[in-house]
Amino acid sequence: MDSFVEKGLLNQQRPTLNRRKALASTLLSLFAVGTLPFLYQLYAKYPPSGITALTESPRYKTKLQTMGPIKGSPDPWSVVQLARALFLDGQALIEVVRLQAWTQAAAHSEQPKAFRCQQRSIFQMLNDGIRVFDMRYAYNPGNDTIGFYHSRALLAPTTTLTDVLFGFYYWLERHPTETVLLSFNHEGNTGTVEDEKLQRMILDTFSAPSDSDDSLASQIKRRFWVQERGALGTLGESRGKAILLQRFSYSRLSSPPDPSQLIGLDLGADRWTDNGDNIALVYNKDTNATAFIEDRYSITLDPSTPSSVDAYITSKFNYTTAHLERATQQGDSADQLFISFASAAVLPDPSGQFTMFPVTYALGEDGVRGMNERLLEWFEARRGQGSRFGAIMLDFYDAVPGLIEAFLDVEKQES
């Protein structure tokens, strides 16, 4: 199918590859809370004028100035845009590409310490080189929509799943060489219902359209989602698109969805080992394609280990780096997908003297180095070795300068 640019839905000139290599062009693409429903309305009502005209309109610029922080505001490209994903050979398997990732990508605004995982908006993260996003959804009964949660906290009452997806579509349309992996997981302890209605809404959002369906919604799905099930494929096949990492199930539907409706990788919650440090999930039985995952989010210390902030961070660091080491090994798993979570959940120490928060694990406190600083040193020690680590999920990645560049094994450029 012709791209939306070629069909006139998005009118912009795509620069040549040589020009991309020479210039880090300014990105006018970032949305804030409430902007994307407005975009969707214009996108459906005035497709020939497209998003380029929309971004130049006074109404859009006014809304952009007044919106909240989840999706972001205009930002220029950073150097990481010019590294890795933009220039890798299109035949490169996505499984073996280093993928900088972010956990709980919606939990960045002014949330309590127990829920906050980041301080950059989604679009700032995209501009920083983040290409894998971990997001948790649940039913928002106040608006009868699908919203984003972290534990029981509804992160932005007016922001919906559709809003955020259209933000990614907007960004991908302007970065047609890029690929993003979007992981969605139902947040189960929100106190909201997970029933057939909610799962039907999710299926309608992520299902593959039938060949005969040429509605605008189906055109958007074909344009912006890799339609294949059970395979990541190559970068060339996936450029300008999103790949679904499905951490939810359709178990509440009265009848299972037709297999032809399903896209992405099935990393279903019913098979995901809770608090596991070496999870193996086969997402394609025919090819034995497997995702290997470290998700030790609840850290407990051995009774013989004295409680301290350093002890908790060291324990988490050991789990994460052990899994990163497994990702570098050759053998049967050499071309498989590896995902490591360098994040951890809030946990009061049994002594009652202190509490470990996500930010404590990520950044440390009172002179104790956090995960991000330790990982920077760990990646720096492996520069130039050509190791592949898969995807690593980080909290507050931007607080430690050079962390992304060290992970991607590219040189950090001073601003």
N, C-alpha and C positions, 0 to 999 in steps of 0.2 A: 504494500500500500504506500502511496506517496506520503511523504512526511507532511506534518501540519504546516511547515514552512512552505513547501512546494504547493500545497493546496490553498495558501493564502490565509490560513488561520493564524499564523504567526509570521509577520513580515519582518525579516531581518536578513542582513547579508552575513553569510558564514565566511569567516576569514580562512585563507588557505592554511595548510599545516605549517608552511614556512613562516607565515606571519604570526601564527600562534607561538612558534618557537622564539620569535624575536620580541614579541610584545606580550605583556601580561595585561590584557585589556580590562577596563573597568567594568564591573558587574553591577548592573542595575536590576536586581532580581529579588530582593529580600522582602518578605512579607511579615506582617505583625498580626496579632490576634484580631480577628474580625475582618481582615482584608480579603481573605480568600473566598468567603461566601460572596462578597461583592464581585470578585474576579469571575467566579463561576457564572454569576448571573449575566455579566457582559459577554463572557466566552460563549454561552449558549445563545444569547440574544443577538449578538453582533459578531459572528465568526469572521466575516471578511476583514473587519478592522483590526482584529487580533489583539494580542497582549501588548505589542509594541506601541500601538496607539493608546492603549489603556494606560501604560506607564507614563505617557506624556500628558495625560489629562490632568487638569487642576484638581478634579475630585479625587483622583488616585493619590496625588501628591499630598493633598490635605489629609486623607485617611492614613497615609504612610507615616505622617508626623504624629498622629494621635493614637496609633495602635500600641498594644502592649508588647512584651518582649519575647514571647516564645519563638516566633519565627524570624524576627530580626529586622534590620534596617540596612540600607545600601552600604556595601563594603567593597573595596577593590580586591582583586585577586591577590593571593599570597603566592610565594614562590612554589609552594607544594603543588599548586595546580599544574606547574610545568614539569613535575616529577612523576615518574612511574605511569600512572593510569593513562595520561594523555599521550604518551609516546611509546608505550609498550607495543610489541608486535601483536597484531590482532589475533594471531593464532595461539597466543599464550593462554594456558588453562587458568581460569580464575582461581581454581583451588591452590595454585602454586604462587599466586601473586600476594605480596604483603598488603594487607588491608587494614588501614587505620580505622578504628571503630569507636563507638561511643555508646555507653550504657544509659538507659532511661533518658532518651534524648529530649523528652518534654519537661524534665524536672529541673529546669534551670532558673526559673524566676524566683521571686522572694518567698521561698518555701522554708519551713522550719528545718533545722539542721538534720533531723532524722530522715527527711525525704529528699533533700536537695543533693543532686549528683553533678551539677555542672554550673558554669557561669557564662557560657556562650550560647547564643541562639542556634537553631538548626542551620540557618543559612550562613552564619559565621563559621560553623563547623564545616559545612561543605566547602567554603572558601579556604579553610585551613587544611583541606585535604582529607577530611573524614569521609569515608565511603561506605561504612556499615553502621546502621542505626538500630538500636534495641529499644523498642517502644512497648508500653503496657497500656492496654485499653480495657474499658468496661462500660457498661451502660450508664448514661447520664440521665437519670429519671427527670431531672428538672427541665430539660430541653427535649427529651425523647430522642436523644442522639447518642452516638458513640464518642466517648471522651477519653482523655488520658489521665491515668492514675499512677500513683506510687504508693503502694499499700492502700490505706484508706483515704489518702489525700487526693482529691480531684484537683488536678494541677492548673487548669484554666477552664472555668465553667462554660465559656462561650466558644472555645476552640473544639472543633470536631475532627474526626478522622478524615473526612472529605477535605476539610480545610488544609490539613497538613499534606495530604497526597497531592493536591493541586499545587502546593508550594514546590514539592519535589518535581512535578511535571514541568512547571515553569523553569526551574533551574536546569533540568535535563534538556529542555528545548534549546537553551542557550549554551549548553555544553555537550554537544552531540557526540563527543568522543568519550564521555565519561559513563561509568556504570555505578549504580548504588545497590547495595543489598539492604533490604528493609525487613527487620525481624519484628514480628508482632506476636505478643503473648497476652492472653487474657489474664488480668490481675484478679485473682480469686478471692481476696480477703477485703473487698471494698464495702461489703454490706449491700451491694446491688445484685439484682437478679441476673443469672445467666440462663436463658431459656431459648426455646426454638426461635422466638422473634429476634433475639440478638444474633444468634448464629445465622439466621437467614439474612440479616442485614450484612453480616460479615461475608457470607457467601456471595451475595449480590455485588459486594465491593470487589472481591478478589477472583471471581469466577471468570473463566475464559469465555468470550462471546461465541455464539454459534456462527457458522459460516454465512448464514443468511441474514444475520442481524447487522445492519449498517447504521444503527442509531449513533448519535454523537457519543454517548457513553461507551459504546462498543468500539468506536474508532479510537477513543482515548485509551482504552485498555490495550488495544493492539499496538498503538503507537508507543506506549510508555512502559509496558510490562513484557518481560520475556515470557512467552506463552508455554514454553516447554515445562513438563512435569518431571521431577526427579533427576535433573541435570543442571549444572552450572554453565557448561559450555565454555566457549572462548570469549575473550574480550571483544574480538571482532564481531561476533554474533550479538553481543549484549550492549554495544555502545549506544548511549542515548536512552538507555532503558533501566528499569528497576527489576531486581530479582527478589521474589518473595521468600523469606525464611519463615515458614509456618510453624509457630510454636503453640498454636491453638488447635482444637479439634472441632468436629461437627457432630459430636455424639448426641446432642440434644435435638437434632433434626428428626422428624418422624420417619424419614427414609434417607439413607446415605446419598450424598450427591453423586451424580454420574461422574465416573473418572475423567471423562472428556472435559468436564467443567473445571478441573483442578489444575493449578499452575504452581510453580516453585518447588521448594524442598520441604518435605513433610518431616519436621522435627517436633512432632506432636507432644503436647504436655503429658499425655498418658504414657509416653515412653522415656521421658526426660527424667533421669535420676535426680531426685531432690538433693541438693547440696553435694553433688558428685564432683570428684576431682579428675576423673578419667572416664567420661561418658562416651559410649560409642553408639551412634544412631545410624542404622542403615536406611537411607532415604531412596534407594533404588535397588530392589532385590535382583533385578536382571543383571545389572552391572556391578553389584556389590558396592556401589558408591556409598561412602560412610562419612559422617561428620563426627569428629573427635572433639570433645568439649570438656573444658575445665570450668566448673561453676560452683566452686566452694565459697559460698557467700556468707555462711554463718560459721564464724571461726570460734572454736573452743580450744583451750589450752590443755595440754597434758597436766594431770594433777601435780606432777613433780616440777612443773615449770612455774616460777614465780610470776604473778600477774603484773604486767606492765604494758604500756602502749607499744613499746618496742617489741615485746614478745608477740603480740597480736599481729603487728605488721610483718614481722619476720616469718611467722607461720603462713600468712597469706602469700607473701613473696615466694616462699619455697614451693607452695602448691602451683603458683602461676608459672614460675620459671621452669619447674620440672615438666610442665605441659609444653611450654615453648621449646624445651630441649627435645621432647618427643616429636614435635612438628618438624624439626630439622633432620631427623633421621631418615635414611634411605630404606628402601624395602617395600613391602606391600602397601604401606600407608603413604608412600612418597607423593602420590598425586591426589591425596584425599584432602578434604576440608578440615582445617583445625580452627577452633574458636577458643580463646582464653579470656576469661573474665578477671581483670585485675582489680575489680571492685568488690566491696563487701558491704553487708547490711549493718544497720545500727544494732548494737548489742551492749547492754550494761554488764560491766564486770561483776562477777558474783560477790566480790568484796564490797560493792556499793561505793567504792572510792572514785570511780571514773566510768565513763561511757565511751565506747568506740562508735563514732559516727562515720558515714561514708567519706566525709572530708578528712577525718582523722587518718583513715587508711590511705587515702590518696596523697595527702600533703604532710602527714605527721603533725607533731606539735611539741612545743617546749624543747626544741633542739633535736628531737627524734625525727629522722628522715622518713618520709612517706614512700608509698609504692612508686610514685612517679619519678622521684629523684633516684631511687634505687634502680628502677628499670632503665632510666637514662644511662646510668653507669654500666648496667648490664649490656645494653645494646651497643654502647660506645665500644666496649671491649670486643665486640663481634663485627665491627665495621669492616667492610671489604671482603667478608668471607662468603658472601653470596647465599647466606642461609635464608630459608623461607620460614616464616613464623605463622602464616595464616592470618587470621583476624584477631586482634586483641582489643577487648572492651575496657575503656579507661574512664575514670571519673576525673573531672577538673584537669584534663590533659594540658590546657593552655597555661596553667600556673607554673609549669617548669619549662622554660625556654629550651628549644632544641630537642624536645622529646620526640615529636613527630618525625623530624629529620633524621634523628638517630635510628628510629624504628624503620623508616623507609630507606635508610642507608644513603641519604643524599646530604650534600653540604648545606648547612644553615647559612642563609644570606642575611646580613645585617640590614635593618631598615634605615 
